[in-house]
Amino acid sequence: MRKLSFNQDIYEAERIVKTDTDIIGYNGKNEIFAFRGISDFSIFELDGEFDIENDELVALRADNEKLKTQLAEAQAATLELHESQAMQDAKITEANNATFELYELIAQGGTV
């Protein structure tokens, strides 16, 4: 059982969930206590971390999967950009080498 202290009273529940404005205690699926419209959570003390609602957990998992997909797409785009940059760098190096060879040829009295 989880324990929530408030105003020198102890409230016990299997699961204690915190939302943006509420603290709710559950035994199984049954709500056994609730504090609603809370603006200052510092007046409550819990023996550990608050639990997460099942709906919230499902939403967090969905968000996590979406973020993983976005990360994979960003990594693929970054890799493609690096490969494109490497190809451009190779072409620039090739052009610089050709220019250098022309300068050497001209310096040795050759013609183009």
N, C-alpha and C positions, 0 to 999 in steps of 0.2 A: 504494500500500500504506500502511496505517495502522501506526503504531508505538506499542507499549506498553512502557514501561520498568518493570522490577521487579527489585530486588535486583541492580542493575548488569547485568541481562540485558535484551536487546531482543527483543520478540516482534512479528512482523509478520503482518498479515492484511488482507484486502480490507475487512472489516467487523469492528469491535470493539464488542460490545454489553455494556452494564452493566445488571444487574437489581438488586433490593434486596440480594442477597447474593453475586452472581457477576459475573465478567467473562469473556466468551467471545469468542474470535476465530474468524472464519469466512472461508473462501475459497469463494465460491459458497455452496452449502448445506452444505458440509462443515465440521464443527467441527475446528479445528486446534490450539487450546489452550483451556484453561479454568482459571480460579481460582474455586473454589467455597467457600461459607461464609465470605466476607470480612466482617469486622466493622470494619476500618479501611481505607477506600479511599484515604486520604492517602498510603499507601506506594506507590501506582501513579501513573505519569505517562503521559498520553496526548498525542499530537501533535494536539490539537484536541478536538472534542466526541465523546462516545460516539454510536454509531449506535443506531437504534431498531429493535427486532424488527418484522417485518411484522405479526404478530398484534397487537402493541402499537399499531402505527400504525393498523391497522384499527379497533381499539377507541377510539383517540383521535379518529379521524374520526367514528365513530358518536356518541361523547360530544359532539363539537363540533356535530354536526347537532341532537342533542337539545337542547343549550343554546341554539342559534339559535332552535329552535321555541319553547322556553320564554320566551326573550327577546321574540319576536314576540307571543306570547300576553300577556305582561306589559305590553308597550307598548300593545296593543289594549285591555286592561282599564284601563290608566291613561288612555288617550284617552277611553274611555267614562265613566270617573269624572269627568274634567275637563268633559266635555260635560254630564253630569248636574249637576255643581256649578254650571256656567254657567247652566243652566236654573233651578236653585234660586235663584241670585243674582238672576236677572232677575225671578223671582216676588217675592222679598223687596223688590227695588227698586220694583216695581209696587205692592206693599202699602204700602211706606213713602210713596210718592208720594200714594197715595189717602188715607192717614192725614194727611199734611201738608195736602192739599186740604181735608179735613174740619176740621182745626184752623183753617185760614184762614177757612173758612166760618163756624165758630163764633165766631172772633175778630171777624168783621165783623157779628156779631149774627144770623147765620142759624141755622136749625134743621136738624136732620138728620131 
